[in-house]
């Protein structure tokens, strides 16, 4: 997901995506602790995507003067 695609989303969609990827991250962390993960880069990419989503929300909050 690119930053352009993320910026096109509404705040509600961003929060839904954050919740979705947080659940995915926790599942990957649990799986990594109990067994071998097929692709360890999935954990890294999910973490970075959540950070990008939070960044866009913070930019909008700053821009709105909150």
mmJSON file of the N, C-alpha and C atoms, coordinates in Angstrom:
{"data_MODEL":{"atom_site":{
"group_PDB":["ATOM","ATOM","ATOM","ATOM","ATOM","ATOM","ATOM","ATOM","ATOM","ATOM","ATOM","ATOM","ATOM","ATOM","ATOM","ATOM","ATOM","ATOM","ATOM","ATOM","ATOM","ATOM","ATOM","ATOM","ATOM","ATOM","ATOM","ATOM","ATOM","ATOM","ATOM","ATOM","ATOM","ATOM","ATOM","ATOM","ATOM","ATOM","ATOM","ATOM","ATOM","ATOM","ATOM","ATOM","ATOM","ATOM","ATOM","ATOM","ATOM","ATOM","ATOM","ATOM","ATOM","ATOM","ATOM","ATOM","ATOM","ATOM","ATOM","ATOM","ATOM","ATOM","ATOM","ATOM","ATOM","ATOM","ATOM","ATOM","ATOM","ATOM","ATOM","ATOM","ATOM","ATOM","ATOM","ATOM","ATOM","ATOM","ATOM","ATOM","ATOM","ATOM","ATOM","ATOM","ATOM","ATOM","ATOM","ATOM","ATOM","ATOM","ATOM","ATOM","ATOM","ATOM","ATOM","ATOM","ATOM","ATOM","ATOM","ATOM","ATOM","ATOM","ATOM","ATOM","ATOM","ATOM","ATOM","ATOM","ATOM","ATOM","ATOM","ATOM","ATOM","ATOM","ATOM","ATOM","ATOM","ATOM","ATOM","ATOM","ATOM","ATOM","ATOM","ATOM","ATOM","ATOM","ATOM","ATOM","ATOM","ATOM","ATOM","ATOM","ATOM","ATOM","ATOM","ATOM","ATOM","ATOM","ATOM","ATOM","ATOM","ATOM","ATOM","ATOM","ATOM","ATOM","ATOM","ATOM","ATOM","ATOM","ATOM","ATOM","ATOM","ATOM","ATOM","ATOM","ATOM","ATOM","ATOM","ATOM","ATOM","ATOM","ATOM","ATOM","ATOM","ATOM","ATOM","ATOM","ATOM","ATOM","ATOM","ATOM","ATOM","ATOM","ATOM","ATOM","ATOM","ATOM","ATOM","ATOM","ATOM","ATOM","ATOM","ATOM","ATOM","ATOM","ATOM","ATOM","ATOM","ATOM","ATOM","ATOM","ATOM","ATOM","ATOM","ATOM","ATOM","ATOM"],
"id":[1,2,3,4,5,6,7,8,9,10,11,12,13,14,15,16,17,18,19,20,21,22,23,24,25,26,27,28,29,30,31,32,33,34,35,36,37,38,39,40,41,42,43,44,45,46,47,48,49,50,51,52,53,54,55,56,57,58,59,60,61,62,63,64,65,66,67,68,69,70,71,72,73,74,75,76,77,78,79,80,81,82,83,84,85,86,87,88,89,90,91,92,93,94,95,96,97,98,99,100,101,102,103,104,105,106,107,108,109,110,111,112,113,114,115,116,117,118,119,120,121,122,123,124,125,126,127,128,129,130,131,132,133,134,135,136,137,138,139,140,141,142,143,144,145,146,147,148,149,150,151,152,153,154,155,156,157,158,159,160,161,162,163,164,165,166,167,168,169,170,171,172,173,174,175,176,177,178,179,180,181,182,183,184,185,186,187,188,189,190,191,192,193,194,195,196,197,198],
"type_symbol":["N","C","C","N","C","C","N","C","C","N","C","C","N","C","C","N","C","C","N","C","C","N","C","C","N","C","C","N","C","C","N","C","C","N","C","C","N","C","C","N","C","C","N","C","C","N","C","C","N","C","C","N","C","C","N","C","C","N","C","C","N","C","C","N","C","C","N","C","C","N","C","C","N","C","C","N","C","C","N","C","C","N","C","C","N","C","C","N","C","C","N","C","C","N","C","C","N","C","C","N","C","C","N","C","C","N","C","C","N","C","C","N","C","C","N","C","C","N","C","C","N","C","C","N","C","C","N","C","C","N","C","C","N","C","C","N","C","C","N","C","C","N","C","C","N","C","C","N","C","C","N","C","C","N","C","C","N","C","C","N","C","C","N","C","C","N","C","C","N","C","C","N","C","C","N","C","C","N","C","C","N","C","C","N","C","C","N","C","C","N","C","C","N","C","C","N","C","C"],
"label_atom_id":["N","CA","C","N","CA","C","N","CA","C","N","CA","C","N","CA","C","N","CA","C","N","CA","C","N","CA","C","N","CA","C","N","CA","C","N","CA","C","N","CA","C","N","CA","C","N","CA","C","N","CA","C","N","CA","C","N","CA","C","N","CA","C","N","CA","C","N","CA","C","N","CA","C","N","CA","C","N","CA","C","N","CA","C","N","CA","C","N","CA","C","N","CA","C","N","CA","C","N","CA","C","N","CA","C","N","CA","C","N","CA","C","N","CA","C","N","CA","C","N","CA","C","N","CA","C","N","CA","C","N","CA","C","N","CA","C","N","CA","C","N","CA","C","N","CA","C","N","CA","C","N","CA","C","N","CA","C","N","CA","C","N","CA","C","N","CA","C","N","CA","C","N","CA","C","N","CA","C","N","CA","C","N","CA","C","N","CA","C","N","CA","C","N","CA","C","N","CA","C","N","CA","C","N","CA","C","N","CA","C","N","CA","C","N","CA","C","N","CA","C","N","CA","C","N","CA","C","N","CA","C"],
"label_alt_id":[null,null,null,null,null,null,null,null,null,null,null,null,null,null,null,null,null,null,null,null,null,null,null,null,null,null,null,null,null,null,null,null,null,null,null,null,null,null,null,null,null,null,null,null,null,null,null,null,null,null,null,null,null,null,null,null,null,null,null,null,null,null,null,null,null,null,null,null,null,null,null,null,null,null,null,null,null,null,null,null,null,null,null,null,null,null,null,null,null,null,null,null,null,null,null,null,null,null,null,null,null,null,null,null,null,null,null,null,null,null,null,null,null,null,null,null,null,null,null,null,null,null,null,null,null,null,null,null,null,null,null,null,null,null,null,null,null,null,null,null,null,null,null,null,null,null,null,null,null,null,null,null,null,null,null,null,null,null,null,null,null,null,null,null,null,null,null,null,null,null,null,null,null,null,null,null,null,null,null,null,null,null,null,null,null,null,null,null,null,null,null,null,null,null,null,null,null,null],
"label_comp_id":["UNK","UNK","UNK","UNK","UNK","UNK","UNK","UNK","UNK","UNK","UNK","UNK","UNK","UNK","UNK","UNK","UNK","UNK","UNK","UNK","UNK","UNK","UNK","UNK","UNK","UNK","UNK","UNK","UNK","UNK","UNK","UNK","UNK","UNK","UNK","UNK","UNK","UNK","UNK","UNK","UNK","UNK","UNK","UNK","UNK","UNK","UNK","UNK","UNK","UNK","UNK","UNK","UNK","UNK","UNK","UNK","UNK","UNK","UNK","UNK","UNK","UNK","UNK","UNK","UNK","UNK","UNK","UNK","UNK","UNK","UNK","UNK","UNK","UNK","UNK","UNK","UNK","UNK","UNK","UNK","UNK","UNK","UNK","UNK","UNK","UNK","UNK","UNK","UNK","UNK","UNK","UNK","UNK","UNK","UNK","UNK","UNK","UNK","UNK","UNK","UNK","UNK","UNK","UNK","UNK","UNK","UNK","UNK","UNK","UNK","UNK","UNK","UNK","UNK","UNK","UNK","UNK","UNK","UNK","UNK","UNK","UNK","UNK","UNK","UNK","UNK","UNK","UNK","UNK","UNK","UNK","UNK","UNK","UNK","UNK","UNK","UNK","UNK","UNK","UNK","UNK","UNK","UNK","UNK","UNK","UNK","UNK","UNK","UNK","UNK","UNK","UNK","UNK","UNK","UNK","UNK","UNK","UNK","UNK","UNK","UNK","UNK","UNK","UNK","UNK","UNK","UNK","UNK","UNK","UNK","UNK","UNK","UNK","UNK","UNK","UNK","UNK","UNK","UNK","UNK","UNK","UNK","UNK","UNK","UNK","UNK","UNK","UNK","UNK","UNK","UNK","UNK","UNK","UNK","UNK","UNK","UNK","UNK"],
"label_asym_id":["A","A","A","A","A","A","A","A","A","A","A","A","A","A","A","A","A","A","A","A","A","A","A","A","A","A","A","A","A","A","A","A","A","A","A","A","A","A","A","A","A","A","A","A","A","A","A","A","A","A","A","A","A","A","A","A","A","A","A","A","A","A","A","A","A","A","A","A","A","A","A","A","A","A","A","A","A","A","A","A","A","A","A","A","A","A","A","A","A","A","A","A","A","A","A","A","A","A","A","A","A","A","A","A","A","A","A","A","A","A","A","A","A","A","A","A","A","A","A","A","A","A","A","A","A","A","A","A","A","A","A","A","A","A","A","A","A","A","A","A","A","A","A","A","A","A","A","A","A","A","A","A","A","A","A","A","A","A","A","A","A","A","A","A","A","A","A","A","A","A","A","A","A","A","A","A","A","A","A","A","A","A","A","A","A","A","A","A","A","A","A","A","A","A","A","A","A","A"],
"label_entity_id":["1","1","1","1","1","1","1","1","1","1","1","1","1","1","1","1","1","1","1","1","1","1","1","1","1","1","1","1","1","1","1","1","1","1","1","1","1","1","1","1","1","1","1","1","1","1","1","1","1","1","1","1","1","1","1","1","1","1","1","1","1","1","1","1","1","1","1","1","1","1","1","1","1","1","1","1","1","1","1","1","1","1","1","1","1","1","1","1","1","1","1","1","1","1","1","1","1","1","1","1","1","1","1","1","1","1","1","1","1","1","1","1","1","1","1","1","1","1","1","1","1","1","1","1","1","1","1","1","1","1","1","1","1","1","1","1","1","1","1","1","1","1","1","1","1","1","1","1","1","1","1","1","1","1","1","1","1","1","1","1","1","1","1","1","1","1","1","1","1","1","1","1","1","1","1","1","1","1","1","1","1","1","1","1","1","1","1","1","1","1","1","1","1","1","1","1","1","1"],
"label_seq_id":[1,1,1,2,2,2,3,3,3,4,4,4,5,5,5,6,6,6,7,7,7,8,8,8,9,9,9,10,10,10,11,11,11,12,12,12,13,13,13,14,14,14,15,15,15,16,16,16,17,17,17,18,18,18,19,19,19,20,20,20,21,21,21,22,22,22,23,23,23,24,24,24,25,25,25,26,26,26,27,27,27,28,28,28,29,29,29,30,30,30,31,31,31,32,32,32,33,33,33,34,34,34,35,35,35,36,36,36,37,37,37,38,38,38,39,39,39,40,40,40,41,41,41,42,42,42,43,43,43,44,44,44,45,45,45,46,46,46,47,47,47,48,48,48,49,49,49,50,50,50,51,51,51,52,52,52,53,53,53,54,54,54,55,55,55,56,56,56,57,57,57,58,58,58,59,59,59,60,60,60,61,61,61,62,62,62,63,63,63,64,64,64,65,65,65,66,66,66],
"pdbx_PDB_ins_code":[null,null,null,null,null,null,null,null,null,null,null,null,null,null,null,null,null,null,null,null,null,null,null,null,null,null,null,null,null,null,null,null,null,null,null,null,null,null,null,null,null,null,null,null,null,null,null,null,null,null,null,null,null,null,null,null,null,null,null,null,null,null,null,null,null,null,null,null,null,null,null,null,null,null,null,null,null,null,null,null,null,null,null,null,null,null,null,null,null,null,null,null,null,null,null,null,null,null,null,null,null,null,null,null,null,null,null,null,null,null,null,null,null,null,null,null,null,null,null,null,null,null,null,null,null,null,null,null,null,null,null,null,null,null,null,null,null,null,null,null,null,null,null,null,null,null,null,null,null,null,null,null,null,null,null,null,null,null,null,null,null,null,null,null,null,null,null,null,null,null,null,null,null,null,null,null,null,null,null,null,null,null,null,null,null,null,null,null,null,null,null,null,null,null,null,null,null,null],
"Cartn_x":[0.854,0.0,0.904,0.694,1.537,0.974,1.801,1.357,0.221,0.242,-0.837,-2.168,-2.147,-3.364,-3.824,-2.874,-3.209,-3.822,-3.263,-3.77,-5.166,-5.559,-6.899,-7.972,-7.569,-8.522,-9.075,-10.275,-10.857,-10.262,-10.508,-10.005,-10.57,-11.833,-12.467,-11.796,-11.542,-10.87,-9.462,-8.765,-7.416,-7.44,-8.377,-8.47,-8.831,-9.684,-10.029,-8.81,-8.023,-6.811,-5.801,-5.676,-4.758,-5.177,-6.462,-6.95,-6.706,-6.952,-6.762,-5.302,-4.382,-2.974,-2.389,-2.961,-2.531,-2.882,-4.082,-4.459,-3.518,-3.196,-2.28,-0.9,-0.42,0.895,0.927,-0.134,-0.141,-0.171,-0.895,-0.906,0.462,1.147,2.488,3.482,3.353,4.242,4.033,2.774,2.471,3.022,2.821,3.301,4.827,5.495,6.96,7.478,6.733,7.165,6.96,5.995,5.67,6.21,6.464,6.946,7.737,8.216,8.994,8.042,8.32,7.501,7.985,7.058,7.416,8.155,7.661,8.283,8.399,9.569,9.738,9.548,9.674,9.486,8.037,7.101,5.702,5.53,6.253,6.169,6.684,7.787,8.384,7.49,6.958,6.13,4.823,4.239,3.01,3.282,4.409,4.767,4.95,5.616,5.859,4.58,3.691,2.424,1.593,1.559,0.831,1.443,2.756,3.421,3.031,2.944,2.522,1.092,0.214,-1.176,-1.261,-0.51,-0.486,0.095,1.075,1.683,0.663,-0.13,-1.14,-2.192,-2.611,-3.576,-3.001,-1.736,-1.091,-0.963,-0.643,-0.551,-1.892,-2.957,-4.294,-4.683,-4.328,-4.653,-3.906,-2.649,-1.849,-2.4,-2.768,-3.296,-4.632,-5.436,-6.735,-6.604,-5.405,-5.181,-5.661,-5.699,-6.158,-5.071],
"Cartn_y":[-1.165,0.0,1.234,2.103,3.287,4.429,5.431,6.597,7.319,7.33,7.976,7.273,5.954,5.197,5.439,5.525,5.755,7.138,8.129,9.505,9.671,8.798,8.866,8.319,7.563,6.954,7.989,7.703,8.559,8.177,9.007,8.721,7.405,7.152,5.916,4.707,4.789,3.685,3.469,4.565,4.445,3.727,4.102,3.457,1.971,1.648,0.247,-0.541,0.042,-0.621,-0.81,0.2,0.08,-1.096,-1.195,-2.304,-3.643,-3.686,-4.922,-5.375,-4.443,-4.808,-5.032,-4.408,-4.71,-6.15,-6.594,-7.992,-8.928,-8.565,-9.383,-9.447,-8.297,-8.255,-9.122,-9.058,-9.864,-11.351,-11.719,-13.11,-13.557,-12.686,-13.014,-13.131,-12.243,-12.326,-13.635,-14.018,-15.27,-16.453,-16.412,-17.496,-17.58,-16.437,-16.421,-16.974,-16.777,-17.268,-18.772,-19.309,-20.721,-21.628,-21.07,-21.89,-21.035,-21.649,-20.929,-20.184,-18.91,-18.087,-18.277,-18.444,-18.673,-17.475,-16.263,-15.066,-14.014,-13.876,-12.913,-11.457,-11.195,-9.826,-9.367,-10.297,-9.924,-9.126,-9.504,-8.778,-7.355,-7.222,-5.907,-5.026,-5.583,-4.784,-4.37,-5.239,-4.883,-3.76,-3.839,-2.797,-1.454,-1.477,-0.229,0.341,-0.526,-0.05,0.627,0.05,0.671,2.035,2.133,3.417,4.442,4.019,4.942,5.424,4.511,4.881,5.886,5.65,6.583,7.936,7.926,9.167,10.024,9.411,10.166,10.722,9.938,10.445,11.631,11.549,12.643,13.884,13.697,14.839,15.544,14.762,15.358,16.082,15.525,16.165,17.483,17.506,18.726,19.772,19.32,20.221,20.831,20.047,20.524,21.42,21.469,22.331,21.743,20.439,19.778,19.732],
"Cartn_z":[0.0,0.0,0.0,-0.959,-1.074,-0.234,-0.011,0.763,0.042,-1.28,-2.03,-1.757,-1.735,-1.44,-0.008,0.902,2.309,2.48,1.818,1.959,1.369,0.441,-0.145,0.796,1.809,2.741,3.712,4.214,5.244,6.598,7.604,8.952,9.491,9.203,9.673,9.026,7.73,7.036,7.584,7.881,8.433,9.775,10.628,11.942,11.812,10.827,10.594,10.126,9.235,8.746,9.873,10.741,11.877,12.751,13.051,13.879,13.185,11.887,11.121,11.15,10.903,10.857,12.248,13.274,14.646,15.009,14.592,14.825,14.067,12.83,12.033,12.687,13.167,13.821,15.069,15.866,17.088,16.745,15.706,15.271,14.786,14.055,13.572,14.723,15.722,16.889,17.64,17.813,18.495,17.706,16.404,15.552,15.589,15.597,15.635,16.957,18.026,19.331,19.476,18.754,18.923,17.831,16.655,15.548,14.574,13.541,12.54,11.607,11.385,10.508,9.078,8.155,6.76,6.171,6.469,5.923,7.03,7.641,8.733,8.295,7.011,6.514,6.671,6.795,6.996,8.283,9.331,10.605,10.426,9.742,9.524,8.654,7.576,6.678,7.349,8.166,8.882,9.878,10.592,11.559,10.851,9.717,8.992,8.389,7.943,7.396,8.481,9.666,10.782,11.099,11.045,11.297,10.241,8.992,7.923,8.147,8.543,8.803,9.95,11.02,12.154,11.731,10.85,10.376,9.648,8.78,8.034,8.986,9.972,10.955,11.727,12.104,12.838,11.964,10.69,9.772,9.666,9.556,9.443,10.727,11.866,13.143,13.277,12.866,12.927,11.967,10.777,9.76,10.197,10.915,11.378,12.606,13.198,14.347,15.651,15.727,16.957,17.963],
"occupancy":[1.0,1.0,1.0,1.0,1.0,1.0,1.0,1.0,1.0,1.0,1.0,1.0,1.0,1.0,1.0,1.0,1.0,1.0,1.0,1.0,1.0,1.0,1.0,1.0,1.0,1.0,1.0,1.0,1.0,1.0,1.0,1.0,1.0,1.0,1.0,1.0,1.0,1.0,1.0,1.0,1.0,1.0,1.0,1.0,1.0,1.0,1.0,1.0,1.0,1.0,1.0,1.0,1.0,1.0,1.0,1.0,1.0,1.0,1.0,1.0,1.0,1.0,1.0,1.0,1.0,1.0,1.0,1.0,1.0,1.0,1.0,1.0,1.0,1.0,1.0,1.0,1.0,1.0,1.0,1.0,1.0,1.0,1.0,1.0,1.0,1.0,1.0,1.0,1.0,1.0,1.0,1.0,1.0,1.0,1.0,1.0,1.0,1.0,1.0,1.0,1.0,1.0,1.0,1.0,1.0,1.0,1.0,1.0,1.0,1.0,1.0,1.0,1.0,1.0,1.0,1.0,1.0,1.0,1.0,1.0,1.0,1.0,1.0,1.0,1.0,1.0,1.0,1.0,1.0,1.0,1.0,1.0,1.0,1.0,1.0,1.0,1.0,1.0,1.0,1.0,1.0,1.0,1.0,1.0,1.0,1.0,1.0,1.0,1.0,1.0,1.0,1.0,1.0,1.0,1.0,1.0,1.0,1.0,1.0,1.0,1.0,1.0,1.0,1.0,1.0,1.0,1.0,1.0,1.0,1.0,1.0,1.0,1.0,1.0,1.0,1.0,1.0,1.0,1.0,1.0,1.0,1.0,1.0,1.0,1.0,1.0,1.0,1.0,1.0,1.0,1.0,1.0,1.0,1.0,1.0,1.0,1.0,1.0],
"B_iso_or_equiv":[0.0,0.0,0.0,0.0,0.0,0.0,0.0,0.0,0.0,0.0,0.0,0.0,0.0,0.0,0.0,0.0,0.0,0.0,0.0,0.0,0.0,0.0,0.0,0.0,0.0,0.0,0.0,0.0,0.0,0.0,0.0,0.0,0.0,0.0,0.0,0.0,0.0,0.0,0.0,0.0,0.0,0.0,0.0,0.0,0.0,0.0,0.0,0.0,0.0,0.0,0.0,0.0,0.0,0.0,0.0,0.0,0.0,0.0,0.0,0.0,0.0,0.0,0.0,0.0,0.0,0.0,0.0,0.0,0.0,0.0,0.0,0.0,0.0,0.0,0.0,0.0,0.0,0.0,0.0,0.0,0.0,0.0,0.0,0.0,0.0,0.0,0.0,0.0,0.0,0.0,0.0,0.0,0.0,0.0,0.0,0.0,0.0,0.0,0.0,0.0,0.0,0.0,0.0,0.0,0.0,0.0,0.0,0.0,0.0,0.0,0.0,0.0,0.0,0.0,0.0,0.0,0.0,0.0,0.0,0.0,0.0,0.0,0.0,0.0,0.0,0.0,0.0,0.0,0.0,0.0,0.0,0.0,0.0,0.0,0.0,0.0,0.0,0.0,0.0,0.0,0.0,0.0,0.0,0.0,0.0,0.0,0.0,0.0,0.0,0.0,0.0,0.0,0.0,0.0,0.0,0.0,0.0,0.0,0.0,0.0,0.0,0.0,0.0,0.0,0.0,0.0,0.0,0.0,0.0,0.0,0.0,0.0,0.0,0.0,0.0,0.0,0.0,0.0,0.0,0.0,0.0,0.0,0.0,0.0,0.0,0.0,0.0,0.0,0.0,0.0,0.0,0.0,0.0,0.0,0.0,0.0,0.0,0.0],
"pdbx_formal_charge":[null,null,null,null,null,null,null,null,null,null,null,null,null,null,null,null,null,null,null,null,null,null,null,null,null,null,null,null,null,null,null,null,null,null,null,null,null,null,null,null,null,null,null,null,null,null,null,null,null,null,null,null,null,null,null,null,null,null,null,null,null,null,null,null,null,null,null,null,null,null,null,null,null,null,null,null,null,null,null,null,null,null,null,null,null,null,null,null,null,null,null,null,null,null,null,null,null,null,null,null,null,null,null,null,null,null,null,null,null,null,null,null,null,null,null,null,null,null,null,null,null,null,null,null,null,null,null,null,null,null,null,null,null,null,null,null,null,null,null,null,null,null,null,null,null,null,null,null,null,null,null,null,null,null,null,null,null,null,null,null,null,null,null,null,null,null,null,null,null,null,null,null,null,null,null,null,null,null,null,null,null,null,null,null,null,null,null,null,null,null,null,null,null,null,null,null,null,null],
"auth_seq_id":[1,1,1,2,2,2,3,3,3,4,4,4,5,5,5,6,6,6,7,7,7,8,8,8,9,9,9,10,10,10,11,11,11,12,12,12,13,13,13,14,14,14,15,15,15,16,16,16,17,17,17,18,18,18,19,19,19,20,20,20,21,21,21,22,22,22,23,23,23,24,24,24,25,25,25,26,26,26,27,27,27,28,28,28,29,29,29,30,30,30,31,31,31,32,32,32,33,33,33,34,34,34,35,35,35,36,36,36,37,37,37,38,38,38,39,39,39,40,40,40,41,41,41,42,42,42,43,43,43,44,44,44,45,45,45,46,46,46,47,47,47,48,48,48,49,49,49,50,50,50,51,51,51,52,52,52,53,53,53,54,54,54,55,55,55,56,56,56,57,57,57,58,58,58,59,59,59,60,60,60,61,61,61,62,62,62,63,63,63,64,64,64,65,65,65,66,66,66],
"auth_comp_id":["UNK","UNK","UNK","UNK","UNK","UNK","UNK","UNK","UNK","UNK","UNK","UNK","UNK","UNK","UNK","UNK","UNK","UNK","UNK","UNK","UNK","UNK","UNK","UNK","UNK","UNK","UNK","UNK","UNK","UNK","UNK","UNK","UNK","UNK","UNK","UNK","UNK","UNK","UNK","UNK","UNK","UNK","UNK","UNK","UNK","UNK","UNK","UNK","UNK","UNK","UNK","UNK","UNK","UNK","UNK","UNK","UNK","UNK","UNK","UNK","UNK","UNK","UNK","UNK","UNK","UNK","UNK","UNK","UNK","UNK","UNK","UNK","UNK","UNK","UNK","UNK","UNK","UNK","UNK","UNK","UNK","UNK","UNK","UNK","UNK","UNK","UNK","UNK","UNK","UNK","UNK","UNK","UNK","UNK","UNK","UNK","UNK","UNK","UNK","UNK","UNK","UNK","UNK","UNK","UNK","UNK","UNK","UNK","UNK","UNK","UNK","UNK","UNK","UNK","UNK","UNK","UNK","UNK","UNK","UNK","UNK","UNK","UNK","UNK","UNK","UNK","UNK","UNK","UNK","UNK","UNK","UNK","UNK","UNK","UNK","UNK","UNK","UNK","UNK","UNK","UNK","UNK","UNK","UNK","UNK","UNK","UNK","UNK","UNK","UNK","UNK","UNK","UNK","UNK","UNK","UNK","UNK","UNK","UNK","UNK","UNK","UNK","UNK","UNK","UNK","UNK","UNK","UNK","UNK","UNK","UNK","UNK","UNK","UNK","UNK","UNK","UNK","UNK","UNK","UNK","UNK","UNK","UNK","UNK","UNK","UNK","UNK","UNK","UNK","UNK","UNK","UNK","UNK","UNK","UNK","UNK","UNK","UNK"],
"auth_asym_id":["A","A","A","A","A","A","A","A","A","A","A","A","A","A","A","A","A","A","A","A","A","A","A","A","A","A","A","A","A","A","A","A","A","A","A","A","A","A","A","A","A","A","A","A","A","A","A","A","A","A","A","A","A","A","A","A","A","A","A","A","A","A","A","A","A","A","A","A","A","A","A","A","A","A","A","A","A","A","A","A","A","A","A","A","A","A","A","A","A","A","A","A","A","A","A","A","A","A","A","A","A","A","A","A","A","A","A","A","A","A","A","A","A","A","A","A","A","A","A","A","A","A","A","A","A","A","A","A","A","A","A","A","A","A","A","A","A","A","A","A","A","A","A","A","A","A","A","A","A","A","A","A","A","A","A","A","A","A","A","A","A","A","A","A","A","A","A","A","A","A","A","A","A","A","A","A","A","A","A","A","A","A","A","A","A","A","A","A","A","A","A","A","A","A","A","A","A","A"],
"auth_atom_id":["N","CA","C","N","CA","C","N","CA","C","N","CA","C","N","CA","C","N","CA","C","N","CA","C","N","CA","C","N","CA","C","N","CA","C","N","CA","C","N","CA","C","N","CA","C","N","CA","C","N","CA","C","N","CA","C","N","CA","C","N","CA","C","N","CA","C","N","CA","C","N","CA","C","N","CA","C","N","CA","C","N","CA","C","N","CA","C","N","CA","C","N","CA","C","N","CA","C","N","CA","C","N","CA","C","N","CA","C","N","CA","C","N","CA","C","N","CA","C","N","CA","C","N","CA","C","N","CA","C","N","CA","C","N","CA","C","N","CA","C","N","CA","C","N","CA","C","N","CA","C","N","CA","C","N","CA","C","N","CA","C","N","CA","C","N","CA","C","N","CA","C","N","CA","C","N","CA","C","N","CA","C","N","CA","C","N","CA","C","N","CA","C","N","CA","C","N","CA","C","N","CA","C","N","CA","C","N","CA","C","N","CA","C","N","CA","C","N","CA","C","N","CA","C","N","CA","C","N","CA","C"],
"pdbx_PDB_model_num":[1,1,1,1,1,1,1,1,1,1,1,1,1,1,1,1,1,1,1,1,1,1,1,1,1,1,1,1,1,1,1,1,1,1,1,1,1,1,1,1,1,1,1,1,1,1,1,1,1,1,1,1,1,1,1,1,1,1,1,1,1,1,1,1,1,1,1,1,1,1,1,1,1,1,1,1,1,1,1,1,1,1,1,1,1,1,1,1,1,1,1,1,1,1,1,1,1,1,1,1,1,1,1,1,1,1,1,1,1,1,1,1,1,1,1,1,1,1,1,1,1,1,1,1,1,1,1,1,1,1,1,1,1,1,1,1,1,1,1,1,1,1,1,1,1,1,1,1,1,1,1,1,1,1,1,1,1,1,1,1,1,1,1,1,1,1,1,1,1,1,1,1,1,1,1,1,1,1,1,1,1,1,1,1,1,1,1,1,1,1,1,1,1,1,1,1,1,1]
}}}
